[in-house]
Each structure stands twice: as C-alpha cells, then as structure tokens.
Amino acid sequence: MMSIETQIDELIGREGGYSDHPADRGGPTRWGVTEQVARAYGYKGDMRALPRTTAADIYRQRYWLQPRFDQVAAVSPALGEELFDTGVNMGPAVAAKFLQHALNALNRQASDYPDIAEDGQIGAMTIAALKGYAAKRGAAGLRVLIRAVDALQAARYMEIAAKNPSQEAFLYGWLLNRTGPLA
C-alpha cells in the first residue's frame, strides 16, 4: 500500500505549481488546491505563495480522512488510492457516490450484501458492503470494482466536456492521468 504521504507527494507532483487557466472553473490553484478550498481551510495569502505543506495538510484532511477513504484503503489500498485521486479532481462526495453506485450494481440484486444509499458519504453501511463484496469476489473482484469506478469517472469527464466545450481543454489530460492505466 502506498502511504497517504506518498500519494500526496505524487499528486502534488502531477498537479504542479501555480495555475490560473481561463477555462478552469476552479480559478487560481497552487499544488492543485483551489483558492476556494484554501480559504475554507484558513489560508489568507496569495495563491502563488500557498506553501506545499499547507496543500499537503488540506489533501490529508479534506480528501483522505474526512471522506473516510482511509477506511476504504484498509479494505483495498488500491481502491482507497483511486478514490483519493478521484475525490481531489471531482470532489470526495462524487468519488464516494461512484463507489456506492458500483457496489450496488455488483451485488447481484442484493444477494451478496444489501443495497446501500448512494449519498456520497462513506459510513458503516458502505464499508460493510465493501467488505462483503471483497469477501465474495476477492482480489479479482476488487480490480473489477476499481475498473467500474474508473468507468464512471471517465463517463463523467465526457459529460462535463459535452455540456461545456471549454472543458475540452482538460479532457485529454483527465482521461490520461485520472482514469485507469492505459492498455
């Protein structure tokens, strides 16, 4: 399992330094953290000067611990990593909904474990469903679950670009860097 610190370091490396792309709905960002998120976590300075350590703290709290992706990683480290990255790019609730939707679709009409609410909140029921799925399907099943989450993510990127052509500027990179490994 890749530690959250390593995941954050790799993420910050991919996100790069300061950006303020005119088509980016997030506005000014540094290390991939938007100005709105930085302000919500108490940062008051110029976004160009956001410390890397502040960005790392935000990632750890907002995108790992608060959405309980650490609890998902305790069952499947690779799935936890996937949800962390998806949550950073699309929001933790969206990543959690992808997981919940995939778990419901893969439970064979609730014969393996009960359906769960697709509310974007990882709680006891979602973790129980994940554990039930993992017990029934094993390592291969967890790979399929990650593939399902990636498919939902890719479809969402396509929808975003279709609804707002200015976002086509980012579509290639999203599909290349944010969804599953290339064949």
N, C-alpha and C positions, 0 to 999 in steps of 0.2 A: 504494500500500500504506500502510495506517495503521501508524505505528510502534508498537512494543510499549509505549512510554511513553504514547502517546495512548490505546491500548487500555486500559491500566491506569487512566489518569485517568477514562475513560468508565465503566469497570467500577466503580471506587470511587464515582463519582457515582451510579450506579444502585443500588449496594449500600447507600449511606448510612452513617450513623454507627453508634452502638451499638444492639444489639438483643438481646433475650433472650426471644423469643416462647415461651410454654409448649409449643407443639406442634412447635417447630423442633428436630429431632433433633441439630442442630449445637451447641445450647446457646448460651451467650453469644458474640456476634460483634461485631466492630467493623470497619468498612470491608469487610464480607463475609468476613473471616478468622475462623475459629472459634478458640475458646480452645485446643482440642487442637492445631491446626496451629500457632498462635502459640507454644505451649510447645515443640513439636517444633523450632522454629527459634530457640529460646533466649530468647523473651520471658517474663519472670517477673512483670511488673507486672499491675495491674488491667486487665481488658479494656477498660474505659471509657476508659483512657488510652493505648491502643495507638497509637503515632504513625503517621500516614499514610505516612510514608517507610518504616517497617518493613513495613507492609502491602504497599506497592509492591515492596519487595525480595522479600518472600515470593512475591508473584504472579509476578515475573520469574523467580525460581529454580524454584519448585515447579510452576508451571503453564505455563511457556513453555520454559525451557531444559532442565530435567530430562526432560520427556517428549518433547523434540525437536520441539515444534510449530514452532519457528523453522525447522527443516529442511523441514517441510511448507510453511510460508509462502514459502520460497524457490522452490517449485514453483507454489503457488497462494496468494497473500496472503489472499484471502477465505476459503479453507479453513483456513488457519492461524488466522485470527481466530475462525472458528466453533469450532474445536477448543479454542482457549484458553478461550472463554466456556463451552463445554460442560464442559471439564475443571474449571473453577472450581466449577461448580454440581454436577457429578456425580462428579468425580474424573478425573484425567488418564487413568487406565487405561481407564475406561469410554469416554471420548471416543475414545481410540486404537482400542478394540475396535469402536466404531461405524464408524470409517474402514475398518478392516480387513475388517469384515463387508460393507460396501458395495462395497469394491474387489473382493472375491471374488465377490459377486453380479453385478457388472457386467463381469466379464472374459470373458463368453461361453464358459463351460465351459473356462476356461484357454487359450482360443485366442489371446487378446490378450497375456497375460502369465500366469505361473504363480500358482496359489493361494498365499496366504500364511497363516501361523499367525495366528489371532485371539487373541493373547496379551496384548493391551493394551500392548505395548512397540513403540515406533516405532524400527525399526532399518533396516539396509541393504535388507532384502527389502521392507519396507513402502514405503520411499522409491522403490525400483526399480519396484514395482508402480504407485505413484502416477505416476511419470514415464512408464511405459508406457501407463497409462490416458490421461494428458494428451496424449501424442503421438498416440494413436489417436483420441481423441474431441475434442480441442481445447477451446476456451473454453466452448462449449455443454455439453460433457461435464462440465467442472468444475462448472458450475452444477447439473447433474443430480446430481453426486456430493454437493454441499453439500445439495441437497434431500433426498437419501437419508439423509444423516447427521441432518438435522433431523427427518425422519420417524421414525427410530429413537429419537431423543431424545424426541419427543412421545409415542411409544408407551410409552417407559419412564416418563415422568411419569404417564401414565394408569394404568399398572400400579401404581406407587407409591401413588397415591391410592386405587385399588381395593383394594389389600391393607391399607392403613392409612387409614381415613377421616379421621383427624386431619390428614392431609396435604392433604386437600381445601382447607384454608385457604390453601394456597400454589399450587394447581393453576392457577387462572386467571392469576396473575402469571407462573408458569413458562411457560405457553403463549403469553402475550402478549409477554413480554420475552426469552425464551430460545430460542424456535424462530424459523424464518424470517420474513421480512417478511409483513405482512398484505396480503391482496389488495385 
